[in-house]
Structure formats: structure tokens, C-alpha cells
């Protein structure tokens, strides 16, 4: 094995051939064949095509299967060749989304075909084989992301709010894409001219079939690239989880793994606020830390492996809790019928009460600090507003790229609101300055944020600096407006659980006054706002769901 000095990159999944494109043992192949049939195909036979859904799983017995990517030019390019005892597929075999690549036989071949409907049963029945397949699928998606294979092209200014919105959506959903920054990339101008797009129509998303979308809404983009799925309105689920943050994903994993017919509704991407954390270092089992997106991605795949369905880019718009089964209506008009509901919609950061604030959202004001935002801050001064763990993680992460990070809190310091390991890192960093008793008092700029004024409330001193990016991570506003009086809320809008309107204890600390509806995570009144707490609540609440479903089964 070559070392990094010889050009070997251990983080590149395509350099990890044995894990990314493993060969099954002869005994493994025999066991897989019990779930399918061996078929013969002449050279050049198409097995699956980009954009297909619910494709079968194939294992090469003799011959080869070429995996191709059409790219942005439409000309097919072979990106990998599966040979004897290697298998096809990646993460989309665990859901019903459109697949990203095509596959054809490279020569006359004998191949085991496992029907898609049988594939989940094989994964469950053969856990050692399932582990090999799961690891390979995850690494293959990482490779597609890294090399923008099987994806789309995004053209726009990196300082545009809509460009950032689309880039975040694609990245957080693990969808491959190539970014052409009109501010820097010389190829962008040529593509804009070719597409006959006007500057005011940017950003545009170029699809593999050469069609393109002018500044699409997030749901329209999700539909166009096949991330969304349709659902049978007559089907009744055992459990609907609204929200795919840590608590919601944990509920989905435990619900589906324990036999509940489970669906998750999520308006943006798995992970919630935690999904935007650059690194979580105090989460049990990850001594070197893990990014929020990586944690959410693994949990999503885990839930899908057990059979949970995910409705991504679909916001819950309303709920009919007076009927049985309950009915959740999504913003696109689709309806989900369900016997029980777990509310896990989390909370969002508060906005600063400042003139021009709304104008600069997405144009310099951010609520997440990932590599996307970090690239905007290279060698610049930035501001992080907030004193919690999310703000601390953002400050430490941004200090690697920014020239300097100014942390602003209204209180005396960080001890009361932030974990000690983060405080120590902030205090030790020469690139981070903590401004106590300080608030931002003015924002200035033309198209994007350019100057910021802050004021120390203790001394009254103000200072104006050339700063183009602010990261706001303060407070919490619960996402409960869609509930429309279905369950009691506290004064802050959080869902009340554990006690009824008379103060009497309910059967579960996560149960609402409405039987069959539960709440977990940040959206729940009195919850501890931590990733581990949310995961714990999401896993524990499933036992209460089982009890409720058993009780209504007895009545029926």
C-alpha cells in the first residue's frame, strides 16, 4: 500500500478497493443465490439505468458489469467494472429514490439477480453479508460525492443565498454535485452562455439529461432529481415520525427495527440542527468526534435498512387528530394515515432584532457552520453569536479557515452555557476572541453583508469592522405551528408531555394529552437540548408507542 507521500489518499473510498468493491467468498455467493436466480446475459445488456427506481441487486458469477455515468456532457463514462463475486448497488437500494448510475454487462455474463422486494429480507437474514454490503454502499456514495459522479451541476455565486440553499440541500442529502462559482470559476461563464441563462435567473441546476432548472425551490429540485417518493394515501402506517433530527431518526430506527411500519417526514434533510454541526466530540462512542451530517447519514441508512421510509423535502403542513387513524397532510397535498405520531420537529435558532437583518439572510447571515460556509470565510474575520455548544463548535471549526473569529455573548462568559472542553479550546486559540456583554447593533452592505457594528453594553463602546459573514446560534423557536391546537403547548410554544391538563401524570413522560401522539427532542417542553438526550428520548418513546398500539388493538 502506498503512503500519502506517494499520492495515496486514505480518505478516498476508491483507494479502499477491498471495502468499497469487495469480493464475496464462494460460500457468501451460494447463500446469496438462495434469494435470487442465476441468469445469463449477452454483452451490452442494460441491467439498470440512471433514474430507475426499485432496481434489483446483482452479483457477478462470471463476466463483468460496467457501471457508467453520463456526466454533464451526456457521453457515458465507465466509472467501475464489477467482476467475479462482486456486487452492484449503493445506498438507493435501501429506498425508492431514483438511482444515480447505469449498469450493463461488459461481456457475456452469468449473474445472480436478487429481486428488489427480496433484497431487504436477504440483508436481514444474512447479517454478515449485509454488513459487507452496507459498508460498501456507504463508501460508494462517498466516492460519488467526492468525484461528483452521477449528480448535477450547480452554477451560481457562492455568495448568493439561493446558491447556498441549494448547495446545502444537495450536500446534506448526500447528493453528488459539482459547483461552478460564477465569482471565480472560468468554466461557469461558458456554461451560462451555452444555456442562454440571464444573470438574474441564477443559480441554475443542470441535470444529467441536459435539462436545467432556473433557481428552483427546494421541493421542485427534490422532485427533479428523484429524491422524493409518492405514497399510497390508503395505506395506514403504525408510526409516523415528523422530523428527522437525532430524536426523530432514533425513533425511526427503533420503531422500524421492532417491527413497526414506520415513515419519517422531513422538510429539508436528516440531522436537524445537529446535522449542521462540524464536529460533535462528546457523543458516546466517537472518541475522535463525528460531524453532525455523518451521524445523521448513518442513522438514516440504519432506519432504511430496517424498513423505515423517509419523505424528504416534505414539510408537515397540518394534522387531523380528531379522526382515527390520524392524518398528517404534507405541504404538497399528500396525506399520511397513521395509528400513532411522534413529534420530533425540533427548534430553529432565533433571529437578531436588527434593521436590514432579513435582507442579509443567506447573503452573509448563516445558521450553520459547515465546509460550505467555511469556504466563504477563508482569510476573513467572522462573527459567531451565541454561547452554547453549537456556537462553540462553530467558532472552533471556523477558526481553521477564517483570519479571526469574534464570539459575542450578552452574558459574562461561557461557563454556564457551554461544555468545558469547548471553552478550553476557545480560550487556547489565538484566532478566537470572546466579547462578553456585547451585541451586534448595525449591519451594512450592498448586495451582501460587508460591515458590522457591535456594542459593549457594559462600557457603551462601539466598533465597526469589515465583516461579511455572521453565524447566529442563539435561542430556540420550536417548530410547532403546524400542530394547530392538536396538543397542548407551553408559553414558549414547546409541546407539553408527561401530564394532562389537570396535572395528572400520563403513562409516558413523552406522551401528550392526545392519546397516540408523543413528542421527543428539542420540540418537547422541558427537554435537555443535547444530541445524546434527543437520541435517548427517540429510542425510549418507542416502547410507549408499542403499549398504545397494543391497547387500541384490544379495543378493536
C-alpha positions in Angstrom: 0.0 0.0 0.0 1.3 3.4 -1.0 1.6 6.2 1.6 0.3 9.7 1.2 3.7 11.0 0.1 3.3 8.7 -3.0 -0.1 10.3 -3.8 -2.2 7.7 -1.8 -5.2 9.3 -0.1 -6.6 7.0 2.6 -9.8 9.1 2.8 -10.6 8.3 -0.8 -13.0 5.3 -0.9 -11.8 4.4 -4.3 -8.4 3.7 -2.8 -10.1 1.2 -0.4 -10.9 -1.4 -3.0 -11.4 -4.3 -0.6 -14.1 -2.4 1.3 -15.7 -0.3 -1.4 -15.8 -3.0 -4.1 -15.3 -6.2 -2.1 -15.4 -9.8 -3.4 -17.8 -12.1 -1.7 -16.5 -15.5 -0.7 -17.8 -18.6 -2.6 -19.9 -19.5 0.4 -21.4 -16.0 0.5 -22.3 -16.2 -3.2 -24.0 -19.6 -2.6 -26.1 -18.0 0.2 -27.0 -15.0 -1.9 -28.1 -17.2 -4.7 -30.8 -18.7 -2.4 -32.6 -15.4 -2.5 -32.5 -15.0 -6.3 -31.7 -16.8 -9.5 -28.7 -17.2 -11.8 -29.3 -15.7 -15.2 -27.2 -15.3 -18.4 -26.9 -12.0 -20.2 -25.1 -11.2 -23.5 -22.6 -8.4 -23.6 -24.0 -4.9 -23.6 -27.3 -5.9 -21.8 -28.7 -3.0 -19.7 -29.4 -4.1 -16.2 -30.5 -0.7 -14.8 -30.5 2.9 -16.0 -30.0 6.1 -14.1 -33.3 7.4 -13.0 -34.8 4.0 -12.4 -36.4 3.2 -9.1 -36.5 -0.1 -7.2 -33.7 -1.8 -9.2 -32.6 -5.4 -8.4 -29.4 -6.4 -6.7 -26.8 -8.3 -8.9 -23.8 -10.5 -8.1 -21.4 -11.4 -10.9 -20.8 -15.1 -11.2 -18.9 -15.0 -14.5 -18.2 -12.0 -16.7 -18.5 -8.3 -15.7 -20.9 -5.4 -15.1 -19.8 -1.9 -16.1 -21.1 1.0 -14.0 -21.5 4.2 -16.1 -22.1 7.8 -15.5 -23.5 10.1 -18.2 -21.8 13.2 -16.7 -22.7 16.7 -17.8 -21.9 16.0 -21.5 -24.3 13.1 -21.9 -21.4 10.8 -23.0 -21.3 7.6 -20.9 -18.2 7.0 -19.0 -17.3 3.7 -17.2 -16.5 4.6 -13.6 -16.1 1.0 -12.3 -16.2 -2.6 -13.5 -17.6 -5.3 -11.2 -16.1 -8.7 -11.8 -16.5 -12.2 -10.4 -18.1 -12.3 -6.9 -18.5 -8.5 -6.8 -22.0 -6.9 -6.5 -23.8 -3.9 -7.8 -25.7 -1.1 -6.0 -25.3 1.7 -3.5 -27.5 3.4 -0.9 -30.5 3.9 -3.1 -31.2 0.2 -2.9 -32.4 0.9 0.7 -35.1 3.4 -0.5 -37.2 4.0 -3.6 -35.4 7.1 -5.0 -34.1 7.4 -8.5 -30.7 5.7 -8.9 -27.7 7.7 -9.9 -25.8 5.5 -12.3 -26.4 2.9 -15.0 -25.2 -0.7 -15.3 -24.6 -3.0 -18.3 -22.8 -6.3 -18.9 -19.3 -5.7 -20.2 -19.2 -9.2 -21.8 -21.3 -12.4 -21.9 -22.1 -12.9 -18.2 -23.7 -15.1 -15.7 -25.2 -13.1 -12.8 -27.3 -13.7 -9.7 -30.3 -11.4 -9.7 -31.9 -10.8 -6.3 -35.3 -9.1 -6.8 -35.6 -5.8 -5.1 -38.5 -7.0 -3.0 -36.3 -9.8 -1.7 -33.2 -7.7 -1.1 -34.3 -6.4 2.4 -35.1 -9.9 3.5 -31.6 -11.1 2.4 -29.9 -8.3 4.4 -31.9 -9.2 7.5 -31.4 -13.0 7.1 -27.7 -12.8 6.3 -26.2 -10.2 8.7 -22.5 -10.9 7.9 -23.2 -10.4 4.2 -25.4 -7.5 5.0 -22.5 -5.8 6.9 -20.2 -6.2 3.8 -22.9 -4.7 1.5 -23.8 -1.9 3.8 -20.2 -0.8 4.2 -19.6 -0.9 0.5 -22.8 1.1 -0.3 -21.8 3.8 2.1 -18.3 4.1 0.7 -19.6 4.1 -2.9 -21.9 7.0 -2.1 -18.9 8.9 -0.5 -17.0 8.2 -3.7 -19.8 9.5 -5.9 -20.0 12.7 -3.7 -16.2 13.2 -3.8 -16.0 13.0 -7.6 -19.4 14.5 -8.4 -20.3 11.3 -10.3 -24.0 10.6 -11.1 -25.0 14.0 -9.9 -25.9 17.5 -11.2 -24.0 20.8 -11.8 -24.9 23.9 -9.7 -24.0 27.2 -11.3 -24.2 30.4 -9.3 -22.4 32.8 -7.0 -21.2 31.3 -3.8 -22.3 34.4 -2.0 -25.9 34.1 -3.3 -28.4 32.9 -0.7 -30.2 30.7 -3.2 -27.0 29.1 -4.3 -26.1 28.3 -0.7 -29.6 27.0 -0.1 -29.4 24.5 -3.0 -25.8 23.5 -2.2 -26.7 22.8 1.4 -29.7 20.8 0.4 -27.7 18.6 -2.0 -24.8 18.2 0.4 -26.9 17.4 3.5 -28.9 14.8 1.5 -25.7 13.2 0.2 -26.5 14.0 -3.5 -23.4 14.3 -5.8 -23.0 17.7 -7.4 -20.3 19.9 -9.0 -20.3 23.6 -8.0 -19.4 26.2 -10.6 -18.9 29.5 -8.8 -19.7 32.4 -11.1 -17.5 34.6 -9.0 -14.4 32.5 -9.5 -14.7 29.5 -11.9 -13.9 30.4 -15.6 -16.0 27.4 -16.8 -19.1 28.9 -15.3 -19.3 31.7 -17.9 -19.2 29.3 -20.8 -21.9 27.1 -19.4 -24.2 30.2 -18.8 -23.7 31.3 -22.4 -24.4 27.8 -23.7 -27.6 27.5 -21.6 -28.7 31.1 -22.6 -29.3 31.9 -19.0 -29.5 35.5 -17.8 -27.6 36.6 -14.6 -30.9 37.3 -12.8 -32.0 33.7 -13.4 -29.1 32.2 -11.4 -28.5 29.9 -9.8 -29.3 27.1 -12.2 -29.1 23.3 -11.7 -28.0 21.3 -14.8 -29.5 17.8 -14.8 -27.8 14.7 -16.4 -30.3 14.8 -19.3 -29.0 18.4 -20.1 -32.3 19.9 -18.9 -31.8 22.7 -16.3 -33.7 24.4 -13.6 -33.6 28.1 -13.0 -33.4 28.9 -9.3 -35.7 26.0 -8.3 -37.5 25.8 -5.0 -36.2 23.1 -2.7 -39.2 20.8 -3.2 -39.1 21.3 -7.0 -35.4 20.4 -7.0 -36.0 17.3 -4.9 -38.7 16.2 -7.3 -36.5 16.8 -10.4 -33.5 14.7 -9.1 -35.7 11.9 -7.8 -35.2 12.3 -4.0 -38.9 12.3 -3.3 -41.3 9.4 -3.4 -45.0 9.1 -3.7 -47.1 7.3 -1.0 -50.3 5.3 -1.1 -52.9 7.5 0.6 -54.9 4.4 1.6 -52.0 2.8 3.4 -52.1 3.2 7.2 -48.7 3.3 9.0 -48.2 2.1 12.5 -45.9 5.1 13.3 -45.3 8.4 11.6 -42.3 10.4 12.9 -42.4 14.1 12.0 -38.9 15.4 11.9 -35.6 13.7 11.1 -33.3 15.2 13.7 -31.4 12.9 16.2 -34.6 12.2 18.2 -36.7 11.5 15.1 -34.1 9.3 13.5 -33.6 7.3 16.7 -37.4 6.8 16.9 -37.4 5.6 13.3 -34.5 3.2 13.9 -36.1 1.6 17.0 -39.6 1.7 15.6 -38.7 0.0 12.3 -36.3 -2.5 13.9 -39.1 -3.6 16.3 -41.5 -4.3 13.5 -43.5 -1.1 13.3 -44.5 0.1 9.8 -42.7 3.5 10.1 -42.4 6.6 7.9 -40.5 9.8 8.6 -41.5 13.2 7.3 -38.6 15.8 7.0 -38.8 19.2 5.2 -35.0 19.5 4.4 -32.5 16.8 5.3 -31.8 14.3 8.0 -30.0 15.7 11.1 -31.9 18.8 12.1 -29.8 21.4 13.8 -27.3 18.7 14.8 -26.8 17.9 11.2 -25.1 21.2 10.7 -22.5 20.7 13.5 -19.0 20.5 12.1 -17.9 18.0 14.8 -19.6 16.6 17.9 -16.9 15.4 20.3 -18.8 14.5 23.4 -21.1 11.9 21.8 -20.7 8.4 23.3 -18.7 6.0 21.2 -16.9 8.5 19.0 -13.6 9.4 20.8 -12.3 11.4 17.8 -15.7 13.1 17.2 -18.1 12.9 14.4 -19.8 15.5 12.2 -23.5 16.0 12.6 -24.0 15.2 9.0 -22.1 11.9 9.2 -24.1 10.9 12.3 -27.4 11.8 10.6 -26.4 10.0 7.4 -25.6 6.8 9.3 -28.8 6.9 11.3 -30.8 7.5 8.1 -29.3 4.4 6.4 -29.8 2.4 9.6 -33.5 3.3 9.7 -33.9 2.5 6.0 -32.2 -0.8 6.5 -34.9 -1.8 8.9 -37.6 -0.8 6.5 -38.5 2.8 7.6 -39.5 5.1 4.7 -38.3 8.7 4.5 -40.3 11.5 2.9 -37.5 14.1 2.3 -38.3 17.7 1.3 -41.8 17.3 2.5 -43.0 19.6 5.3 -45.9 18.6 7.6 -48.5 21.3 7.0 -51.3 20.2 9.2 -52.6 17.3 11.3 -56.1 15.9 11.8 -56.0 14.4 15.2 -59.8 14.1 15.7 -60.0 11.2 13.3 -58.8 7.6 13.7 -56.3 6.8 12.3 -54.7 10.2 12.5 -53.9 12.1 9.2 -50.8 14.2 8.5 -51.1 16.4 5.4 -47.8 17.5 3.8 -47.3 20.8 2.0 -47.6 19.2 -1.4 -51.0 17.8 -0.6 -50.1 14.2 0.1 -51.6 12.7 3.1 -50.3 10.1 5.5 -52.7 8.0 7.6 -51.1 6.7 10.8 -52.1 5.0 14.1 -49.5 6.9 16.1 -47.4 10.0 15.7 -44.1 11.1 17.3 -43.5 14.9 17.0 -39.7 15.4 16.6 -39.7 18.7 14.6 -37.1 20.3 16.8 -36.4 24.0 17.1 -34.7 26.7 15.0 -32.4 29.5 16.0 -33.8 32.9 16.8 -33.1 35.9 14.6 -31.5 39.1 15.8 -33.7 42.1 16.0 -31.8 44.5 13.7 -32.6 46.7 10.7 -31.6 45.0 7.4 -31.4 41.6 9.0 -33.8 39.8 6.7 -32.1 41.3 3.7 -28.8 39.7 4.6 -30.1 36.2 5.5 -28.2 33.9 3.2 -26.2 36.9 1.9 -23.9 36.9 4.9 -26.1 35.7 7.8 -25.9 32.0 8.4 -27.4 29.5 10.9 -24.9 26.6 10.2 -21.2 26.3 10.0 -20.2 23.5 7.6 -17.5 23.3 5.0 -19.8 25.2 2.6 -19.9 28.2 4.8 -16.3 27.7 5.9 -15.1 28.2 2.3 -16.7 31.6 2.3 -14.7 32.7 5.3 -11.2 31.9 4.2 -8.8 34.6 5.5 -11.6 36.8 6.6 -12.9 38.0 10.0 -16.2 36.4 11.0 -18.6 36.7 13.9 -20.3 33.9 15.9 -23.3 35.0 18.0 -24.2 32.6 20.9 -22.7 30.9 23.9 -24.0 27.3 23.6 -22.2 24.2 22.3 -23.3 24.8 18.7 -21.7 28.3 18.8 -18.6 26.9 20.4 -18.3 24.1 17.8 -18.8 26.7 15.0 -16.1 29.0 16.4 -13.5 26.3 16.7 -14.3 25.0 13.2 -14.3 28.4 11.5 -11.0 29.4 13.2 -9.2 26.9 10.9 -10.0 28.9 7.8 -11.0 32.4 9.0 -8.4 35.0 9.8 -10.1 35.6 13.1 -13.4 34.6 14.9 -15.2 37.1 17.1 -17.6 35.3 19.6 -20.3 37.6 21.0 -22.4 36.8 24.1 -24.6 39.1 26.1 -23.6 37.5 29.4 -20.4 37.4 31.5 -18.9 34.4 29.8 -19.4 30.8 28.6 -19.2 28.6 31.7 -23.0 28.5 32.3 -23.9 27.5 28.8 -21.1 25.6 27.1 -19.2 22.3 27.6 -15.8 22.7 29.3 -13.8 21.1 26.5 -15.1 23.7 24.1 -14.4 26.6 26.5 -10.8 25.4 26.9 -10.3 25.3 23.1 -11.7 28.7 22.6 -9.5 30.2 25.4 -6.4 28.5 24.0 -7.0 29.7 20.4 -5.2 32.9 19.4 -7.7 33.2 16.5 -10.8 33.4 18.7 -11.8 36.4 20.8 -14.7 36.3 23.2 -16.6 39.6 23.5 -18.7 39.5 26.7 -21.7 41.8 27.3 -21.6 42.5 23.5 -24.3 42.7 20.9 -24.4 43.5 17.2 -26.1 46.8 16.7 -25.8 47.5 12.9 -25.5 45.7 9.6 -24.4 47.4 6.3 -23.7 46.3 2.8 -25.0 46.5 -0.8 -25.9 43.1 -2.3 -24.2 41.2 0.5 -23.2 41.9 4.1 -20.0 44.0 4.2 -19.7 45.8 7.6 -20.9 45.0 11.1 -21.0 47.3 14.2 -21.1 45.8 17.7 -21.5 47.5 21.1 -20.3 46.5 24.5 -23.4 47.1 26.7 -21.2 47.4 29.9 -18.9 50.1 28.6 -21.0 51.6 25.8 -18.1 51.4 23.3 -18.9 50.5 19.7 -16.8 49.2 16.9 -17.3 48.8 13.2 -15.4 46.2 11.2 -15.3 44.9 7.6 -17.0 41.6 8.1 -19.1 39.6 5.5 -20.3 36.6 7.5 -22.2 36.2 10.8 -23.2 32.9 12.3 -26.2 33.3 14.5 -26.8 30.4 17.0 -28.9 31.7 19.8 -32.2 30.6 21.5 -34.7 28.2 20.2 -38.0 28.6 18.5 -40.0 25.3 18.4 -41.3 24.1 15.1 -44.9 23.6 16.2 -47.0 26.0 14.1 -48.3 23.0 12.0 -50.0 21.4 15.1 -52.8 24.0 15.1 -54.1 23.2 18.6 -53.9 19.4 18.4 -51.8 19.1 21.5 -51.1 21.5 24.4 -48.1 23.8 24.1 -46.3 25.8 26.9 -45.8 29.5 26.8 -42.8 29.2 24.6 -44.6 27.0 22.0 -43.0 23.7 23.1 -45.1 20.6 23.3 -46.2 19.7 26.8 -45.8 16.0 27.7 -46.0 13.7 30.7 -49.0 15.4 32.4 -52.6 16.2 31.3 -54.4 19.5 31.7 -55.2 18.7 35.3 -51.6 17.9 36.2 -52.1 14.2 36.4 -49.2 12.0 35.2 -49.6 10.4 31.8 -48.4 6.8 31.1 -45.2 8.1 29.4 -43.1 11.2 30.1 -43.2 11.7 26.3 -46.9 11.2 25.9 -49.1 14.3 25.1 -52.6 14.8 26.3 -53.8 13.4 23.0 -53.6 9.6 23.2 -51.4 8.2 20.4 -49.3 11.4 19.9 -45.9 11.7 21.5 -43.1 14.3 21.5 -39.4 13.9 21.8 -36.2 16.0 21.5 -35.8 19.8 21.3 -39.5 20.4 20.5 -40.6 18.9 23.8 -41.2 21.2 26.8 -38.5 20.7 29.5 -36.2 18.5 27.4 -32.4 18.8 27.6 -31.2 20.3 24.3 -28.4 17.8 23.6 -27.9 15.3 20.8 -27.5 12.4 23.1 -30.6 13.4 25.0 -32.6 13.5 21.8 -31.4 10.1 20.7 -32.2 8.7 24.1 -35.8 10.1 24.1 -36.3 8.9 20.5 -35.3 5.3 21.4 -37.2 5.1 24.7 -40.5 6.5 23.4 -41.0 3.6 21.0 -41.9 1.3 24.0 -44.7 3.7 24.8 -45.9 3.6 21.2 -46.0 -0.2 21.4 -48.1 0.0 24.6 -50.5 2.4 23.0 -50.9 0.3 19.8 -51.5 -2.8 21.8 -54.2 -1.1 23.8 -56.1 0.1 20.8 -55.7 -3.3 19.3 -57.5 -4.8 22.3 -60.3 -2.3 22.0 -60.8 -3.1 18.3 
